[in-house]
Amino acid sequence: MRALISICSLFRSMSKTRTAYCSGYKPCQQSSEEILSALDEEIHKLRSVFPELAHCDFDHEMAEAIRQGTIKLHCRAERWGLLPHWQIIGDNYFVALRKALSALNEEKEEKFYDYVIEQDLLWYLQQSQRSKEAIDKIKYEQRNSGVLIFAYQFGALHTGKASCVELEPAEFPLDPFSVVCLLITHPERLKSENDLWVSCPGAVCTVIDKPYTTLFKVDGDLEFDVIPTDQPVDCSGPATGFLPQ
């Protein structure tokens, strides 16, 4: 079975130690001006990758509140980032995710291997209720924006933990679409084989013998694979978002 071959390959490559961000990704911004500058860069990047976002923007009132310190970054989050409404990108979640994966493949100059699509598992992914509810709450609070500002961490917080890790009340698991968008706006993440891998606990594949979640790893090229939700991986960490404080 191709899934088992993929999992065996995954565990063989886990023998290397990856416990940090090694390729230039910075887990924090130093000033409010740097935060706004980063958001401007990210919206331009997303528009260039997704033509559907040509006339979409983020909530500038919220960005100004962040600049002034009225809205603060959650103490366990790394950065503020941007997340497009997947409904703008595709007719359904799967179409939007496939478009995002295709865009990531182009950004990586086709040095990207998608085991999930190869194994025909994409259509069996189900976004978790906690992930959907959290993103819907952020959408409501930023309801005039097609691109959401949200706080997140890219895996280091939960290094070595399974995708089913217990989260704080304000924390929610990030799904594959969210993580792909972050990888597009942060191409420096997952460039090196020494980089910490990142799993996407906000969606589960329920088609095979036990629940699996998806994972981005570097084993030569960037790869999109599956792993059991209850399997801790020393060289990986689940990505999560945080509701505004």
N, C-alpha and C positions, 0 to 999 in steps of 0.2 A: 504494500500500500504506500502510495507516494507520501502521505502525511507522516507515516512512521519513518520513512527514509529521511524526510525533512527534519523530524524531531531528533533522530540519531545524529544527523549532521550538526544540529544545533548544540547538542550536549557535548560533542567532540570539540567544538570551537569554544565552549565555555571554559576550557582549561586555562585560557589566557586571562590575566587579571585586568579588569577594566573597572575602575572605581571612581573616575573623575571625568571632567570635561577637559579634553586634551587638545582640541583643535581651534581654540580661540573663542569659543562661545563664552560670553561673560554672564554669570548668573545674577548680576545686579547692575543697575544704572546709578551713577554717582550723584547726579543732580536732576532737578526738575526739568531743566532745559534739555538735558540729554534724553530724558524720557520722551518729551514732545518731539524731539528730533528723530528718535528711533521710531515713534509711531508714524511720523510723516514718511519716513523711508519705507516702512512696512506697508502702508496703504498704497504707495506707488508701486511696490513690488507685486502686491496682490492684484492690482489693476492690470499690470503688464502680463500677468500669468492667466488671469480669468477675465476675458472681455466682458463678461456679464456684470462685472463690478465697475464698469467705466464711469457710471454716474452715482456710485455709492460712496459713502464716506463714514467715518466714525463720529461719535458724539463729541463735538468740540467743547460743549459745556462741561462734560465729565472730564475731558482732558485738561481743561482750565482748572477744575476743582482739584485734580491730581497735582497740577503745577503749584497751586496755592497751598497744598497740604490739607485741604478739607477732606479729601478722600485719600486714605493711606493704604499702602501696600500691606497685605496680610503678612504677619510676622514670619510665616513659614513659606511664603511665596518667594520666587526669585526675581520676577520681572512682570511688567505690564506687556501684554501682547494683543494682537488683533485676530479676530475670528469671524470670517464671513458667514452670513446665513447660508446654510447649505441649500435651502429652498431657492435661492437666487441662482445657484450654480447648476442645479439639476432638477428634473421633475420629481425625483424621489431620492432618498438618502444614498442608495446604491449607485445611481447614475452620478450623483455629485461626488461620491468617494472615488469612483472610477476616473472621473475627469481630473480630480486632484492627484491621484496616483500617476496618471498620464503626464500631468504637468510636472510632477516631481521627477519622473523619468527623463523628461526633456531637460530639466534643470541640471540633472546629474549626467547629461550627455549620454544617456542610455546605459550608464554604468549602475544599473539598478535592476535587481531581480525580484520579481513578485511571485513568491510561492503561493500566496493566497489565491490569486486569480488563476494560476496554473492548476491548482487543485480544485478549482471551481467552488471555493468556499466563501467568496465575497458575498453572495446572495443569501447566505445563511447567518450573516452577522446580525445581531440584534442589539441595538443601542440600549444601555441600561436605563431603567427608570430614573435613577438618581442623576445620571448625566443629563437626560432630557429635561427633567424638572429644573435643574440648576441653570442650564442654558436658556430655558424658557423664561426663567425669572430675570436673568440678565437682559434678555431681549425685551421684556416688558419695561424694565427700568431705562433702557436705551431704545425705546420703540420707534424713534424717528431715524434710526441709523441702520444701514444695511450691513455694516461691519461693526462687530462688538469689541469693546475694550474689556479685557479680563486679566486677572492675575493668575499666574501659573508657576509651576516648577517642572523642570524637564527630566525628572527621574532621580536626581541625586538625593532628595529628601528620603526616599524609600529604597535606597540602594540595597540589593540583596533580598528584597521582599517579593512575595508573590503578588500577582495582579489583584487578588482578593484581599489585599491588605486593608486593615481597619482604618478609616479616615476620620478626621475631625468633623464636627457638625457643619462648618462652613466650607469644607473641602469636598470636591466631587471628582470622579474619575473622568479622564479625557478619552474620547472615542478616537478611532483612526482618522476621521476627517479632520478633527481639530489638530491632531499631532502632525498630519501631513502639511497642513497650513503653516504650522510653526516651523517645520523643517524647510519649507519654501522660503519663509521670511528670515530664517536663520540657517543659511547654507553651510555655515561653519560648524554646525552641530553634526556629529556623526560623519566626520571626514576621515578620521583616523581609526585604525584597527584597535587602538588603545582607548578609544572613547567608550564611555559608559553607554550600553544599549538602553533603549527605552521601550517599554511596553505600553499598550493602549487599553487600560482596564475598563473603559467606558462602553465597550461592546463585547459581546460573547458569541462565539460560534457554537451552535448546539447540534450540529448535524452528525458529528461523529460520536464515538463511544463515551466521551466525557466532555465537560465544558472546556473550551479553548478560548484564549484571547490572542490578539495579534501583537507583534513585536517587530521593531526595527532594529537591525543589527548590522554591523560591518564585519564581513568575513571576506576580505578582498574588495568586493563591491558592496554597496548598500543593499540590504535584503529586507523583504517584508515577509514575515513568517508567522507561524502559530506556535503557541506553547500552552500547556495546561494551566488553567487559572490558579490552581493551588500549588504550582511549582515555583518555589523561590529560585532565583538565578543570581549568583554572586555578582555577575558582571552586568546586571541590568537593574533598572528601577522603573516603577510605574509612574507615568506622567499624570499630574492632577491639576485641577483649577481651583480657584477660591472665589466665593461670593464676595461682593464689595462690602467693606466694613463701614 
